[in-house]
Each structure stands twice: as structure tokens, then as C-alpha cells.
Amino acid sequence: MKIAILGGDGFVGWPTSLHLSDQGHEVHVIDNLSRRWIDAELGVQSLTPMDSIQERTRIWKQETGRTIHFHLIDIAEDYEVFKGWLAENRPDAIIHFAEQRAAPYSMKSDQHKNYTVNNNVNATHHLLNAMVELELDAHLVHLGTMGVYGYSSVGAAIPEGYLDVEVETLSGEKAAQEILYPANPGSIYHMTKCLDQLLFQFYAKNDGLRITDLHQGIVWGTHTEQTRRHKQLINRFDYDGDYGTVLNRFLIQAAIGYPLTVHGTGGQTRAFIHIQDSVRCVELRAAEFTSAR
Ligand SMILES: NC(=O)c1ccc[n+]([C@@H]2O[C@H](COP(=O)([O-])OP(=O)(O)OC[C@H]3O[C@@H](n4cnc5c(N)ncnc54)[C@H](O)[C@@H]3O)[C@@H](O)[C@H]2O)c1
């Protein structure tokens, strides 16, 4: 099937692109390379060497004979260009990773808050809006985050899909309702993921779009089966204070004998998923809904 991977140059997007290409799918990466520019803004870089997306796709073709197409599009800024691409290509599935994903970065200043909200909400809304306008019956898989629920409540039983509740009406009677699990974001970034899920709920209800919003925990690991095939296919490894997640930072601190930087009491619990499992999870969802048509 033809799959568009929005944000396919990023940490989760790149191994997902390789994984799906390896399965024989026609993979199209759409990315504005903003993540690479943010590295430059912060003065940091991945610990693993990162080749350009053009070079990485060239190596993949050389190693496997498979083509991953790359399209430089800003889906939050260039709505008409993006819509034009969707109209011409009409993918069977769309996987949406194209958002600013660091909570600390989203809280740095009022400009970073504006950027994160504008980028993430516009990216998601442009996609949904264009799908309806073009009558595109693709299955959309989005990577949300467990942080939507608020970290202190993660121990509660969170249902798949919607929560069945009863609300008291003015007459005092109880009325059954289906609602999303109460959102409780802890940062501007997490708040954009809550806005995303409302957009998904609305477009699924109003326009019948087929959407899966996966709320995973922190994705860790550098290699997947496909990235191991050539040293230039390796994934990024961030360990800075904005994009480096806790395991990566602890690993680097341990490696250089620096005391682990623990925030708060150190009693926090987090869910983790390895990148190999994450890409498999995305693949299962994309394939399941598309073949069910
Ligand atoms: N990394 C994790 O632990 C984790 C956990 C749960 C959910 N997620 C979610 O998964 C998605 C991908 O995360 P990641 O770690 O790969 O992030 P990332 O920053 O490495 O990748 C995001 C990619 O999207 C691109 N992008 C951003 N805005 C864009 C736009 N307007 N137009 C086109 N491309 C754009 C970036 O250039 C980048 O290549 C994010 O939405 C994130 O919230 C990540």
C-alpha cells in the first residue's frame, strides 16, 4: 500500500519509514526538516552521526533496492502545497509524527509556546481538513502521548477508546455519555496533543474519518532491524536537556561518570516502549484498518 509518513525524518519517523519500506510498502516521507533546524538553534546534535535524508534514502536504496520518496513540505505552513500532494498521491494510510515533541522546548519562552501550538495544531488540522476536502479515505495513525492523561493519573485504568460515564441532567435523571478520558496536560507540548485528540474526535464524528490516536509512553532505543543494515542508516540519539529523554540522559551521565540528574523526588514512574516495538505497533494499526475496508 502507499503510505505517507509525516515527520518521517524524525526519531520515530525514520525507523518507521524503513520498517514499512522493508515490508514492501510504497513509502513517502513528508518533512520540513524543522527538527534539524532546532538542533542548530539549541546548539546540540545527535550523539549518533545523522546524514541528510537524501543520503539516508540513497543508502537504503543501495542496500535493499527499495525507494523511499522524500518531499520537503511544511504541513503547518503550506496547506495548499500539502493538499496538492495528497490530491495527486492519494495514500492508503497516513502516519502523522510531524509535530514539535519536546515538553521542555515548548515551555522555554512565549515564542516557543506560540511555535509549538501553531505548528502542532495547524499540522493536525490541515491534515484532517484536507482529507475531508479531498474525500480521502485513508486510515490516519497519529502518535499521541500518555502525557495527555497527566502523569500522576497514569496508575488508573485508562480504557481503549472512549469512557462510558453518566451525567446528571437538569431533571435529576442520569444520561449516558461517551467521553474521552479526562485530559490533564503538564506542558504546552502535552496540551497540543490534547487539542489533537479533540480534533480527531470531531472529524471522526462529523466526517467519518478513520483515525487511530496511539498514546504511547517514552520511546527509547537507537536501532531497529533495518537501521542495523548500514552504519549510515542509524537513528538519532538525543541526550540534551530539551530533546534527550530520561533514559538517554542517564545513559550518557553514567558513561562519563557524572551523577545522574534527578528532577523532583525521583519517585516518578514512566512507561517506556522500545523503538522496535513502537514501529511494529504503528505498522499493525496502519495495516489493520486499511485491509478492513
Ligand atoms: N519520542 C518519544 O518518546 C515519543 C513518545 C510518544 C509520542 N511521540 C510523538 O511521536 C511523534 C514523533 O516524535 P519524534 O520523537 O520522532 O520527534 P522528532 O522531533 O524526532 O520528529 C518529528 C519530525 O516531524 C517534523 N516536523 C515537525 N513539524 C513539521 C511540520 N510542520 N511539517 C513537516 N514536518 C514537521 C520534524 O522535522 C521531525 O523530523 C511526535 O508527534 C511525538 O509527540 C514521541
The ligand as an SDF file (V2000), in Angstrom:
LIG
                    3D

 44 48  0  0  0  0  0  0  0  0999 V2000
    9.9300   10.2250   21.1070 N   0  0  0  0  0  0  0  0  0  0  0  0
    9.0600    9.8160   22.0280 C   0  0  0  0  0  0  0  0  0  0  0  0
    9.4240    9.3050   23.0930 O   0  0  0  0  0  0  0  0  0  0  0  0
    7.5740    9.9480   21.7450 C   0  0  0  0  0  0  0  0  0  0  0  0
    6.6830    9.3530   22.6440 C   0  0  0  0  0  0  0  0  0  0  0  0
    5.3100    9.4580   22.4010 C   0  0  0  0  0  0  0  0  0  0  0  0
    4.8760   10.1630   21.2910 C   0  0  0  0  0  0  0  0  0  0  0  0
    5.7650   10.7550   20.4570 N   0  0  0  0  0  0  0  0  0  0  0  0
    5.2340   11.5110   19.3230 C   0  0  0  0  0  0  0  0  0  0  0  0
    5.6940   10.9450   18.1170 O   0  0  0  0  0  0  0  0  0  0  0  0
    5.9270   11.9590   17.1360 C   0  0  0  0  0  0  0  0  0  0  0  0
    7.3540   11.8420   16.6310 C   0  0  0  0  0  0  0  0  0  0  0  0
    8.2500   12.0090   17.7190 O   0  0  0  0  0  0  0  0  0  0  0  0
    9.8130   12.0000   17.4790 P   0  0  0  0  0  0  0  0  0  0  0  0
   10.4590   11.6610   18.7650 O   0  0  0  0  0  0  0  0  0  0  0  0
   10.1210   11.2020   16.2570 O   0  0  0  0  0  0  0  0  0  0  0  0
   10.0700   13.5580   17.1830 O   0  0  0  0  0  0  0  0  0  0  0  0
   11.1010   14.2360   16.1710 P   0  0  0  0  0  0  0  0  0  0  0  0
   11.1900   15.6630   16.5490 O   0  0  0  0  0  0  0  0  0  0  0  0
   12.3660   13.4560   16.1110 O   0  0  0  0  0  0  0  0  0  0  0  0
   10.3700   14.0760   14.7470 O   0  0  0  0  0  0  0  0  0  0  0  0
    9.3210   14.9060   14.3100 C   0  0  0  0  0  0  0  0  0  0  0  0
    9.5450   15.1600   12.8230 C   0  0  0  0  0  0  0  0  0  0  0  0
    8.4680   15.9600   12.3360 O   0  0  0  0  0  0  0  0  0  0  0  0
    8.9980   17.0020   11.5240 C   0  0  0  0  0  0  0  0  0  0  0  0
    8.0480   18.1340   11.5760 N   0  0  0  0  0  0  0  0  0  0  0  0
    7.6970   18.8860   12.6630 C   0  0  0  0  0  0  0  0  0  0  0  0
    6.8060   19.8230   12.3050 N   0  0  0  0  0  0  0  0  0  0  0  0
    6.5670   19.6620   10.9740 C   0  0  0  0  0  0  0  0  0  0  0  0
    5.7610   20.3420   10.0170 C   0  0  0  0  0  0  0  0  0  0  0  0
    5.0380   21.4110   10.3570 N   0  0  0  0  0  0  0  0  0  0  0  0
    5.7730   19.9100    8.7390 N   0  0  0  0  0  0  0  0  0  0  0  0
    6.5240   18.8350    8.3640 C   0  0  0  0  0  0  0  0  0  0  0  0
    7.3250   18.1670    9.2130 N   0  0  0  0  0  0  0  0  0  0  0  0
    7.3560   18.5840   10.5060 C   0  0  0  0  0  0  0  0  0  0  0  0
   10.3690   17.3180   12.1370 C   0  0  0  0  0  0  0  0  0  0  0  0
   11.2610   17.9460   11.2270 O   0  0  0  0  0  0  0  0  0  0  0  0
   10.8410   15.9370   12.5590 C   0  0  0  0  0  0  0  0  0  0  0  0
   11.5790   15.2870   11.5320 O   0  0  0  0  0  0  0  0  0  0  0  0
    5.6500   13.2910   17.8160 C   0  0  0  0  0  0  0  0  0  0  0  0
    4.3630   13.7440   17.4590 O   0  0  0  0  0  0  0  0  0  0  0  0
    5.7110   12.9560   19.2870 C   0  0  0  0  0  0  0  0  0  0  0  0
    4.8780   13.7780   20.0260 O   0  0  0  0  0  0  0  0  0  0  0  0
    7.1030   10.6390   20.6470 C   0  0  0  0  0  0  0  0  0  0  0  0
  1  2  1  0
  2  3  2  0
  2  4  1  0
  4  5  1  0
  4 44  2  0
  5  6  2  0
  6  7  1  0
  7  8  2  0
  8  9  1  0
  8 44  1  0
  9 10  1  0
  9 42  1  0
 10 11  1  0
 11 12  1  0
 11 40  1  0
 12 13  1  0
 13 14  1  0
 14 15  2  0
 14 16  1  0
 14 17  1  0
 17 18  1  0
 18 19  2  0
 18 20  1  0
 18 21  1  0
 21 22  1  0
 22 23  1  0
 23 24  1  0
 23 38  1  0
 24 25  1  0
 25 26  1  0
 25 36  1  0
 26 27  1  0
 26 35  1  0
 27 28  2  0
 28 29  1  0
 29 30  1  0
 29 35  2  0
 30 31  1  0
 30 32  2  0
 32 33  1  0
 33 34  2  0
 34 35  1  0
 36 37  1  0
 36 38  1  0
 38 39  1  0
 40 41  1  0
 40 42  1  0
 42 43  1  0
M  CHG  2   8   1  16  -1
M  END
$$$$
